[in-house]
Amino acid sequence: MDWEALRLSLRLALLTTLALLALGLPLAHWLAFTRWRWKFLVEAVVALPLVLPPTVLGFYLLVAMGPRSPFGRLWASAFGHALPFSFEGLLIASVLYSLPFTVQPFAAAFAAVDQGLLEASWCLGASRLRTFFRVVVPLSWAGILTGMVLSFAHTLGEFGVVLMVGGDLPGRTRTASIAVFDQVQALDYAAAGRTALLLLGVSFGVLALTYGLRHARRLPWPLS
């Protein structure tokens, strides 16, 4: 069992989920409530990782983050190392790759909030920002939770993008999914089976807990 790769995967999934929470809330709010006629173009860009092959997305990220790109040169001059084949590069790639798994559930939950409640909040003098955190977010908790769980589980099991951007460097970019691939390549099916089973258990446990909490919140309170 490659525990180092598993710890790196859990760290990557957690940081990706937190980054997507901060990025996804304002983006999903804008998508849910804007009336801009070209909004569908932004929606298409957000959903692109759902249909784009991971190797294609990984290739473009390598080009965008490489030492010859303006962003890559700026990062290298600021932090002293290149983004490709680093944990930071994996994090950026994971955020972009899991973006639709966060934004789409968020936006759907925000759009389902009763418009009358928002107007009542505004009439009572609350700002749009206060209305968002005091009305929209509490009423959309199920969609927010779903988006965060999907992002975590998706990042935990991603393979193509992390292999393209991070390679297979032990302790730096080797995730659990890449460890399974390495173990199969080495014909170590027993180790691959243990790692795969652990990933399956963690993913199932996270999803089961989330859906269990959602189901429990929908149940009526007991009379006694």
PAZAPA-4460 file (N, C-alpha, C; in steps of 0.05 Angstrom, whole numbers, plus 32768, in hexadecimal, padded with zeros to 4 digits):
% residues 224
    n_x    n_y    n_z   ca_x   ca_y   ca_z    c_x    c_y    c_z   seq   type   mol
   8011   7FE8   8000   8000   8000   8000   8012   8019   8000     1      M     A
   800D   802B   7FED   801C   8044   7FEB   800E   8059   7FFB     2      D     A
   8014   805B   8015   8007   806E   8027   800E   808A   8020     3      W     A
   8026   808E   8017   802F   80A9   800F   801E   80B4   7FF8     4      E     A
   8019   80A3   7FE4   8008   80AC   7FCE   7FEC   80B1   7FD7     5      A     A
   7FE2   80A1   7FEA   7FC6   80A5   7FF4   7FC4   80C0   8003     6      L     A
   7FD8   80C5   8014   7FD8   80DF   8022   7FD9   80F6   800F     7      R     A
   7FE9   80F4   7FFA   7FEA   810A   7FE7   7FD0   810D   7FD9     8      L     A
   7FC2   80F7   7FD2   7FA8   80F9   7FC5   7F94   8106   7FD7     9      S     A
   7F93   80FF   7FF1   7F80   810B   8003   7F86   8128   8007    10      L     A
   7F9F   8130   8008   7FA6   814C   800B   7F9E   815B   7FF2    11      R     A
   7FA3   8150   7FDB   7F9C   815D   7FC2   7F7E   8160   7FC0    12      L     A
   7F6F   814B   7FC7   7F52   814D   7FC5   7F46   8161   7FD9    13      A     A
   7F51   8163   7FF1   7F48   8176   8004   7F4D   8193   7FFC    14      L     A
   7F66   8198   7FF3   7F6D   81B4   7FEA   7F5D   81BC   7FD1    15      L     A
   7F59   81A9   7FBF   7F49   81AE   7FA7   7F2D   81B5   7FAE    16      T     A
   7F21   81A6   7FC1   7F06   81AB   7FC9   7F03   81C7   7FD6    17      T     A
   7F16   81CE   7FE7   7F15   81E9   7FF4   7F19   81FF   7FDF    18      L     A
   7F2B   81FB   7FCC   7F2F   820F   7FB8   7F16   8212   7FA6    19      A     A
   7F09   81FC   7FA0   7EF1   81FD   7F8F   7EDA   8209   7F9E    20      L     A
   7ED9   8205   7FB8   7EC4   8212   7FC8   7EC6   8231   7FC6    21      L     A
   7EDF   823B   7FC9   7EE3   8258   7FC7   7EDE   8262   7FAB    22      A     A
   7EE6   8253   7F97   7EE2   825B   7F7B   7EC6   8256   7F72    23      L     A
   7EBB   8240   7F7A   7EA1   8238   7F6F   7E89   8248   7F79    24      G     A
   7E8A   8251   7F92   7E73   8260   7F9D   7E6D   8279   7F8D    25      L     A
   7E81   828B   7F88   7E7A   82A3   7F79   7E74   829D   7F5B    26      P     A
   7E82   828A   7F50   7E7D   8283   7F34   7E61   8277   7F30    27      L     A
   7E5A   8265   7F42   7E40   8258   7F40   7E2A   826D   7F45    28      A     A
   7E2E   827F   7F57   7E1A   8294   7F5D   7E16   82A5   7F44    29      H     A
   7E2C   82AC   7F37   7E29   82BC   7F1E   7E1A   82AD   7F09    30      W     A
   7E21   8293   7F05   7E14   8283   7EF0   7DF6   827F   7EF7    31      L     A
   7DEF   827E   7F10   7DD3   8279   7F18   7DC2   8292   7F15    32      A     A
   7DCD   82A9   7F18   7DBC   82C1   7F19   7DC1   82D6   7F03    33      F     A
   7DD7   82D3   7EF4   7DDC   82E6   7EDF   7DC8   82E4   7EC8    34      T     A
   7DC3   82FA   7EBB   7DB2   82F9   7EA4   7DC1   8300   7E8A    35      R     A
   7DDB   82FD   7E8C   7DEC   8303   7E74   7DE6   82EF   7E5E    36      W     A
   7DE1   82F8   7E47   7DD8   82E7   7E31   7DED   82D2   7E28    37      R     A
   7E07   82D8   7E2D   7E1C   82C6   7E25   7E25   82B4   7E3C    38      W     A
   7E14   82B1   7E50   7E1B   82A1   7E67   7E21   8284   7E5F    39      K     A
   7E14   827A   7E4A   7E18   825E   7E43   7E34   8258   7E3A    40      F     A
   7E43   826D   7E31   7E5F   8268   7E2A   7E70   8262   7E43    41      L     A
   7E6A   8271   7E59   7E78   826C   7E72   7E71   8250   7E7C    42      V     A
   7E57   8249   7E7A   7E4E   822E   7E83   7E5C   8218   7E73    43      E     A
   7E60   821D   7E59   7E6E   8209   7E48   7E8B   8206   7E51    44      A     A
   7E98   821C   7E57   7EB4   821B   7E60   7EB6   820C   7E7A    45      V     A
   7EA4   8212   7E8D   7EA5   8204   7EA7   7EA0   81E6   7EA3    46      V     A
   7E8E   81DE   7E91   7E88   81C2   7E8E   7E9C   81B4   7E7C    47      A     A
   7EAE   81C2   7E6F   7EC0   81B6   7E5C   7ED0   819E   7E67    48      L     A
   7EDA   819E   7E80   7EE8   8187   7E8A   7ED8   816D   7E8B    49      P     A
   7EBD   816F   7E8A   7EAC   8157   7E8A   7EAF   8147   7E71    50      L     A
   7EB5   8155   7E5A   7EB6   8147   7E41   7ED1   8146   7E34    51      V     A
   7EE3   8157   7E3F   7EFE   8159   7E33   7F0F   8142   7E3E    52      L     A
   7F1D   8134   7E2C   7F2F   811E   7E36   7F43   8129   7E4A    53      P     A
   7F48   811B   7E5F   7F5B   8125   7E73   7F77   812A   7E68    54      P     A
   7F7F   811A   7E54   7F9A   811F   7E49   7F9B   8139   7E3A    55      T     A
   7F85   8141   7E2D   7F84   815A   7E1E   7F85   8171   7E32    56      V     A
   7F75   8170   7E47   7F75   8185   7E5B   7F91   8186   7E68    57      L     A
   7F9D   816F   7E6E   7FB7   816E   7E7A   7FCC   817B   7E68    58      G     A
   7FCA   8176   7E4E   7FDD   8181   7E3B   7FDC   81A0   7E3B    59      F     A
   7FC3   81AA   7E39   7FC0   81C8   7E38   7FC9   81D4   7E53    60      Y     A
   7FC5   81C6   7E69   7FCF   81D1   7E83   7FED   81D1   7E84    61      L     A
   7FF9   81BC   7E79   8017   81BB   7E78   8021   81D3   7E68    62      L     A
   8015   81D8   7E51   801D   81EF   7E40   8019   8209   7E4F    63      V     A
   8002   820C   7E5D   7FFB   8225   7E6A   800D   822A   7E83    64      A     A
   8016   8214   7E90   8025   8217   7EA8   8043   8213   7EA3    65      M     A
   804B   820D   7E8B   8067   8207   7E85   8079   821F   7E88    66      G     A
   8093   821B   7E88   80A6   8231   7E8C   80A7   8245   7E75    67      P     A
   809B   823E   7E5E   809B   8250   7E47   8082   8262   7E47    68      R     A
   806E   825C   7E58   8056   826C   7E59   805A   8283   7E6C    69      S     A
   804B   8299   7E67   804E   82B0   7E7A   8047   82A9   7E97    70      P     A
   8032   8299   7E9A   802A   8291   7EB6   803F   827F   7EC2    71      F     A
   804A   826D   7EB2   805F   825B   7EBC   8078   826A   7EC4    72      G     A
   8080   827D   7EB4   8098   828D   7EBA   8094   829E   7ED3    73      R     A
   807B   82A9   7ED6   8075   82B9   7EED   8076   82A8   7F07    74      L     A
   806A   8290   7F05   806A   827E   7F1C   8087   8276   7F24    75      W     A
   8097   826F   7F10   80B2   8266   7F16   80C3   827C   7F22    76      A     A
   80BF   8295   7F18   80CE   82AB   7F24   80C5   82B2   7F40    77      S     A
   80AC   82AD   7F46   80A1   82B3   7F60   80A7   829E   7F75    78      A     A
   80A6   8284   7F6D   80A8   826E   7F80   80C1   825D   7F7C    79      F     A
   80D0   8261   7F67   80E9   8254   7F64   80E7   8238   7F58    80      G     A
   80D0   8230   7F4F   80CD   8215   7F42   80B6   8216   7F2E    81      H     A
   80B7   8204   7F1B   80A2   8204   7F06   8089   81F6   7F11    82      A     A
   8073   81FC   7F05   8059   81EF   7F0D   8056   81D2   7F04    83      L     A
   805E   81CC   7EEB   805B   81B0   7EE3   806B   819D   7EF5    84      P     A
   8061   8186   7EFA   806E   8171   7F0B   8073   817B   7F27    85      F     A
   805F   818B   7F31   8060   8194   7F4D   8044   8191   7F59    86      S     A
   8043   8191   7F74   8029   818E   7F81   8017   81A6   7F7A    87      F     A
   8023   81BE   7F79   8013   81D6   7F72   8006   81D4   7F56    88      E     A
   8016   81C9   7F44   800B   81C4   7F29   7FF4   81B0   7F2A    89      G     A
   7FF7   819B   7F3A   7FE1   8188   7F3D   7FC8   8195   7F48    90      L     A
   7FCB   81A7   7F5B   7FB5   81B4   7F68   7FA6   81C6   7F53    91      L     A
   7FB4   81D5   7F44   7FA8   81E6   7F30   7F99   81D5   7F1B    92      I     A
   7FA6   81C0   7F12   7F99   81AE   7EFF   7F80   81A1   7F0A    93      A     A
   7F81   8199   7F23   7F6A   818C   7F30   7F53   819F   7F33    94      S     A
   7F59   81B8   7F3A   7F44   81CC   7F3D   7F35   81D0   7F22    95      V     A
   7F44   81D3   7F0D   7F38   81D7   7EF3   7F29   81BE   7EEA    96      L     A
   7F34   81A6   7EEF   7F28   818D   7EE6   7F0E   8187   7EF5    97      Y     A
   7F0C   818E   7F0E   7EF5   8189   7F1F   7EE1   81A0   7F20    98      S     A
   7EE7   81B6   7F12   7ED6   81CE   7F13   7EB8   81C8   7F0E    99      L     A
   7EB1   81B9   7EF9   7E94   81B5   7EF4   7E87   81A5   7F0A   100      P     A
   7E95   8193   7F17   7E8A   8183   7F2C   7E82   8194   7F44   101      F     A
   7E8E   81AB   7F47   7E87   81BE   7F5C   7E73   81D3   7F53   102      T     A
   7E78   81E0   7F3D   7E68   81F7   7F35   7E4C   81EF   7F2D   103      V     A
   7E49   81D9   7F1F   7E2E   81D1   7F15   7E1B   81CB   7F2C   104      Q     A
   7E22   81BB   7F40   7E10   81B7   7F57   7E0B   81D1   7F67   105      P     A
   7E20   81E2   7F6A   7E1C   81FB   7F77   7E07   820C   7F69   106      F     A
   7E0B   820F   7F4F   7DFA   8221   7F3F   7DDD   8216   7F3E   107      A     A
   7DDA   81FC   7F3C   7DBF   81F1   7F3C   7DB1   81F6   7F57   108      A     A
   7DBF   81F4   7F6D   7DB4   81F9   7F87   7DAD   8217   7F8B   109      A     A
   7DBE   8228   7F81   7DB9   8245   7F84   7DA0   824D   7F73   110      F     A
   7D9E   8242   7F5B   7D88   8249   7F49   7D6D   823F   7F55   111      A     A
   7D6E   822B   7F66   7D55   8220   7F71   7D4A   822F   7F89   112      A     A
   7D59   8243   7F93   7D51   8253   7FA9   7D3A   8265   7FA0   113      V     A
   7D25   8267   7FB1   7D0E   8277   7FAA   7D15   8294   7FA7   114      D     A
   7D10   82A0   7F90   7D17   82BC   7F8A   7D09   82CF   7F9E   115      Q     A
   7CF1   82C7   7FA7   7CE3   82D8   7FBA   7CF2   82DC   7FD4   116      G     A
   7D00   82C7   7FDD   7D10   82CA   7FF5   7D27   82DE   7FF2   117      L     A
   7D33   82DD   7FDA   7D48   82F0   7FD5   7D3E   830D   7FD4   118      L     A
   7D27   8311   7FC7   7D1C   832C   7FC6   7D13   8335   7FE1   119      E     A
   7D09   8323   7FF2   7D01   832B   800D   7D1A   8334   801D   120      A     A
   7D30   8326   8019   7D49   832D   8027   7D52   8348   801E   121      S     A
   7D51   834D   8004   7D5A   8368   7FFA   7D47   837E   8005   122      W     A
   7D2D   8378   8006   7D1A   838D   8010   7D1F   8393   802D   123      C     A
   7D2A   8380   803C   7D30   8385   8058   7D4A   8393   805C   124      L     A
   7D57   8399   8047   7D70   83A9   8048   7D8A   8399   8047   125      G     A
   7D88   837F   8044   7DA0   836F   8043   7DAE   8372   8028   126      A     A
   7DC8   8374   8028   7DD7   8376   800F   7DD7   835B   8000   127      S     A
   7DDF   835C   7FE7   7DE0   8343   7FD8   7DF4   832F   7FE4   128      R     A
   7E0A   8339   7FEE   7E1E   8327   7FFA   7E12   831A   8013   129      L     A
   7E05   832A   8024   7DF9   8320   803C   7DE2   830C   8036   130      R     A
   7DD3   8313   8021   7DBD   8301   8019   7DC8   82E6   800F   131      T     A
   7DDF   82E7   8001   7DEB   82CF   7FF7   7DF3   82BC   800E   132      F     A
   7E00   82C7   8023   7E0A   82B6   8038   7DF4   82B0   804D   133      F     A
   7DE0   82C1   8050   7DCC   82BC   8064   7DB3   82AE   8059   134      R     A
   7DAF   82AF   803F   7D97   82A3   8033   7D9E   828D   801E   135      V     A
   7DAE   8294   800A   7DB4   8282   7FF4   7DC4   826A   7FFE   136      V     A
   7DDA   826F   800C   7DEB   8259   8014   7DDD   8245   8027   137      V     A
   7DCF   824E   803C   7DC1   823B   804D   7DAC   822A   803E   138      P     A
   7D9E   8237   802B   7D8A   8228   801D   7D95   8216   8007   139      L     A
   7DAF   8219   8001   7DBC   8209   7FEC   7DD0   81F6   7FF7   140      S     A
   7DCF   81F0   8011   7DE4   81E0   801E   7DE7   81C5   8011   141      W     A
   7DD0   81B9   8009   7DD2   819E   7FFD   7DE2   819E   7FE3   142      A     A
   7DDD   81B2   7FD2   7DEC   81B4   7FB9   7E09   81BA   7FBE   143      G     A
   7E0F   81CB   7FD2   7E2B   81D2   7FD8   7E39   81B9   7FE2   144      I     A
   7E2C   81AA   7FF4   7E38   8192   7FFE   7E3D   817E   7FE8   145      L     A
   7E2A   817B   7FD6   7E2D   8168   7FC0   7E45   8170   7FAE   146      T     A
   7E47   818A   7FA8   7E5D   8193   7F97   7E78   818E   7FA4   147      G     A
   7E7A   8193   7FBE   7E94   818F   7FCC   7E9B   8171   7FCD   148      M     A
   7E87   8160   7FD2   7E8D   8143   7FD3   7E95   8139   7FB8   149      V     A
   7E87   8141   7FA3   7E8E   8138   7F88   7EAA   8141   7F81   150      L     A
   7EB1   8159   7F88   7ECC   8164   7F82   7EE1   8153   7F90   151      S     A
   7EDC   814E   7FAA   7EEF   813E   7FB9   7EF3   8122   7FAE   152      F     A
   7EDC   8114   7FA8   7EDE   80F9   7F9E   7EEA   80F9   7F82   153      A     A
   7EE3   810C   7F71   7EEE   810D   7F56   7F0C   8112   7F57   154      H     A
   7F15   8124   7F68   7F32   8129   7F6A   7F41   8111   7F75   155      T     A
   7F35   8104   7F88   7F42   80EC   7F94   7F47   80D6   7F7F   156      L     A
   7F36   80D4   7F6B   7F3A   80BF   7F57   7F44   80C7   7F3C   157      G     A
   7F4A   80E1   7F39   7F53   80EA   7F1E   7F6F   80DE   7F17   158      E     A
   7F72   80D9   7EFD   7F8B   80CC   7EF5   7F98   80DA   7EDD   159      F     A
   7F89   80DE   7EC7   7F96   80E8   7EAF   7FA2   8104   7EB2   160      G     A
   7F94   8117   7EBD   7F9E   8132   7EC0   7FB5   8133   7ED3   161      V     A
   7FB4   8125   7EEA   7FCA   8126   7EFD   7FE3   8119   7EF2   162      V     A
   7FDF   8104   7EE1   7FF7   80F7   7ED5   8004   8109   7EC0   163      L     A
   7FF3   8118   7EB1   7FFE   812A   7E9C   800D   8141   7EA9   164      M     A
   8001   814D   7EBE   800B   8165   7EC9   8021   8160   7EDE   165      V     A
   801D   814A   7EEE   802F   8145   7F04   8043   812F   7F00   166      G     A
   803D   811D   7EED   804F   8107   7EE9   804B   80F2   7EFF   167      G     A
   8061   80E5   7F06   8060   80CF   7F1A   8078   80D1   7F2C   168      D     A
   8079   80E7   7F3C   808F   80EC   7F4E   8087   80E4   7F6B   169      L     A
   8094   80D0   7F76   808C   80C7   7F91   808F   80DD   7FA6   170      P     A
   807A   80E1   7FB6   807A   80F5   7FCB   8074   8111   7FC1   171      G     A
   8072   8115   7FA7   806D   8130   7F9C   8054   8131   7F8B   172      R     A
   8052   811E   7F78   803B   811E   7F66   802E   8103   7F62   173      T     A
   8039   80EE   7F6F   802D   80D4   7F6B   8014   80D1   7F7D   174      R     A
   7FFD   80D1   7F71   7FE4   80CD   7F80   7FDD   80B0   7F82   175      T     A
   7FC8   80AA   7F90   7FC0   808E   7F94   7FB8   8081   7F7A   176      A     A
   7FAA   808F   7F69   7FA2   8084   7F4F   7FBA   807D   7F3E   177      S     A
   7FCE   808E   7F3F   7FE7   8088   7F30   7FF6   8071   7F3C   178      I     A
   7FF4   806F   7F57   8001   8058   7F64   7FF4   803E   7F5C   179      A     A
   7FDA   803D   7F59   7FCD   8025   7F4F   7FD7   801E   7F33   180      V     A
   7FD9   8032   7F22   7FE3   802E   7F07   8000   8022   7F07   181      F     A
   8011   802E   7F18   802C   8024   7F1B   802D   8007   7F24   182      D     A
   801C   8001   7F37   801B   7FE6   7F42   8012   7FD1   7F2E   183      Q     A
   7FFE   7FD9   7F1D   7FF5   7FC8   7F08   800B   7FC4   7EF3   184      V     A
   8019   7FDA   7EEC   802F   7FD8   7ED9   8045   7FC5   7EE3   185      Q     A
   8049   7FC5   7EFE   805D   7FB3   7F09   8052   7F97   7F0F   186      A     A
   803A   7F92   7F06   802C   7F78   7F0A   8028   7F71   7F27   187      L     A
   8028   7F86   7F38   8023   7F82   7F55   8005   7F86   7F59   188      D     A
   7FF5   7F72   7F51   7FD8   7F75   7F52   7FCE   7F75   7F6F   189      Y     A
   7FDC   7F68   7F81   7FD3   7F68   7F9D   7FD4   7F85   7FA9   190      A     A
   7FEA   7F93   7FA4   7FEC   7FAE   7FAE   7FD9   7FC0   7FA0   191      A     A
   7FD5   7FBD   7F86   7FC2   7FCD   7F77   7FA6   7FC8   7F81   192      A     A
   7FA0   7FB0   7F88   7F85   7FA9   7F92   7F80   7FB6   7FAD   193      G     A
   7F94   7FB7   7FBE   7F91   7FC3   7FD9   7F8D   7FE1   7FD6   194      R     A
   7F9D   7FEE   7FC5   7F9B   800B   7FC2   7F80   8012   7FB5   195      T     A
   7F78   8003   7FA1   7F5F   8008   7F93   7F48   8004   7FA6   196      A     A
   7F49   7FEF   7FB7   7F34   7FEA   7FCA   7F32   8001   7FDF   197      L     A
   7F48   800B   7FE7   7F48   8021   7FFA   7F3C   803A   7FEE   198      L     A
   7F43   8040   7FD5   7F37   8057   7FC7   7F19   8053   7FC4   199      L     A
   7F11   803B   7FBD   7EF5   8035   7FBA   7EE6   803A   7FD5   200      L     A
   7EF2   8030   7FEB   7EE5   8033   8005   7EE3   8050   800D   201      G     A
   7EF9   8060   8009   7EF8   807C   8011   7EE3   808B   8000   202      V     A
   7EE3   8087   7FE6   7ED0   8095   7FD5   7EB3   808D   7FDC   203      S     A
   7EAE   8073   7FE0   7E93   806B   7FE7   7E8B   8076   8002   204      F     A
   7E9D   8076   8015   7E97   8080   8030   7E90   809D   802F   205      G     A
   7E9F   80AD   8021   7E99   80CA   801F   7E7E   80CF   8012   206      V     A
   7E78   80C1   7FFC   7E5F   80C4   7FEF   7E48   80BB   8000   207      L     A
   7E4B   80A4   800D   7E35   8099   801E   7E2F   80AB   8035   208      A     A
   7E44   80B6   8042   7E40   80C9   8058   7E31   80E2   804F   209      L     A
   7E39   80EC   8038   7E2C   8104   802D   7E0F   8100   8027   210      T     A
   7E09   80EB   8018   7DED   80E6   8011   7DDD   80DE   8029   211      Y     A
   7DEA   80D1   803D   7DDC   80CA   8055   7DD3   80E3   8064   212      G     A
   7DE5   80F7   8066   7DDF   8110   8073   7DC9   811F   8065   213      L     A
   7DCA   811F   804A   7DB5   812C   803B   7D9A   811F   8040   214      R     A
   7D9A   8104   8040   7D81   80F6   8044   7D76   80FB   8060   215      H     A
   7D88   80FB   8074   7D7F   8100   8090   7D73   811B   8093   216      A     A
   7D7E   812F   8085   7D73   814A   8088   7D58   814D   807B   217      R     A
   7D51   813B   8068   7D37   813C   805B   7D21   812D   806B   218      R     A
   7D29   811C   807E   7D16   810D   808D   7D07   811F   80A1   219      L     A
   7CED   811A   80A5   7CDE   812B   80B8   7CE7   8126   80D4   220      P     A
   7CE4   813A   80E6   7CEB   8137   8102   7CD7   8124   810F   221      W     A
   7CE1   8113   8122   7CCF   8100   8130   7CBB   8110   8142   222      P     A
   7CA3   8105   8146   7C8F   8112   8156   7C95   810F   8173   223      L     A
   7CA5   80FC   817B   7CAA   80F8   8198   7CC7   80F1   819C   224      S     A
***
